[in-house]
Amino acid sequence: MLPVYKMKPTLFFRLGLLLAVCAVGPLTLRAQDLNTVKARMEERQPAVDALKDRHVAGENNRGYLELRGAAVGPDQQVVSDENSDRRAVYAALAAQTGANADTVGRTRAQQIAIRSKRGVWLQSPNGEWRQK
């Protein structure tokens, strides 16, 4: 017969705690990173709204800001920065929910369309652009 080893409760507890810290540590880091992303997006919101008001950019059906008119360098940078942050948020939400980032983005696009004010360019799910 093989000897039976019993694990002491304190050793079991320590191993469980170590595994929990290893699992939660990256999530905490991600949460901190997402707070930074959120802060950048909030700070950028007036510039994003201005692009939409000037009809230089609209919201596409994948949840991203898209240039629609003549844009200068700073306008292009706002769109690029916003989309980079949105990509990070969608990836984090996808990881939390088990969905994929594209699905998260498309769902977010529907929410953005509902909340957008009149005159904003929106891309429908079938790809057609229209003003709200």
N, C-alpha and C positions, 0 to 999 in steps of 0.2 A: 504494500500500500504506500502511496505517496503521502508525505506529510502535508497537513493542512495548515496554511499560514493564516493567521488572523491579523487583520489590520486594526491597529489601535484607533479609536474614535478621533483622537486629536490629529493623528496623521491623515486620516481620511478627510477631516475638516480642513486641514492645511492644503491638501491637494485640491479639494473643491474650491477653496478660496483662491488659490493660485490660478486655476482654470478660469474662474469668474473674472479675475483681474485681467487676465490675458484676453478674454473675450470682450470685456467692457472697455478696456483701455483704448482700442482703436475707435470705438463708437464715441467716446468722450472727445477724442481728438477731432473726429469728424464733426461733432456738434460744435466745437469751438471754431473749426474752419467754416462751417455753415453760418455761424453767427457773423463772421467776418464778411462772408459773401452777402449775407442779408444786409448788413450795414452799407456795403458798397452799392448794392442795388437801390436801397432807400435814398442814398445820397445822389445817385444818378437819375432818379425818377423824374425830376423836373426837366432834365435834358431829354429824356425819352419822350415825355409828354410834349415837349416843344417840337420834336421831330414829327410826331403824329399830327400835331396841330397844323404844322406847315405842309403836311402830306408828303413829307420826304421819306417817311417810313410807315409801315403798317405791320400788323400782326399776322404771321402766316399760320397755316393749319397744323403746324408741328410744334407750336408754342414758342416760336422765335420771332424776333424783330427782323423785319426785312426792308431793305432800302427800296423805295418805289419811285423816287424822283432824283433830281440832281443833288448830289451830296458832296460837300467839301470834306477835307481831311478830318476835321474834328467830328463831324457828323458820322463819318465812317467808323471812327474810333469808338464813339458812344455805342453804335450798333454792335461792333465787334466785342467790346467789353461786356455789354449786357448779355449777349448770346453766350459768351464764355461762362459767365456766372450762372445763367439759366441752365446750361449744360451740366454744370456741377450740381446744381440743386436737383435736376431731374435724375441724374445718376444716383444721388444719395437717396432720393425717394424711391427709386426703383429697387435699390438694395434693401431698403427697409420693408418694402411691400412684396417683393418677389416678382414684380412686374419688370418690363424692360423700359429703358429710358425713353424710347420712342413713344410707347403707350402713355407714359406719364406726360410727355410733352404734348401729345395730341389731346389728352384730357385737359391739360392746363390751357391749351388754345381755346377750347370751348368755354372755359371759365372766363378767360380774358375777353372773349367776344361778348359774353353776356354783360360784363362789367364796363366795357368800353363806352365812351361817350359818343354822341352823334358826330358823324363826319370822319371817324377813324376808318382807315382802310383795313379790311379784314379779308382773309382768304378762307373760303368755305371748304368743307371737307373734300369736295370734288375738284378743288384747285382754282375756282373762279374768284376773282377779286371783286369786292363791292365795298361801298361806303355804308357804314351803319346809319 
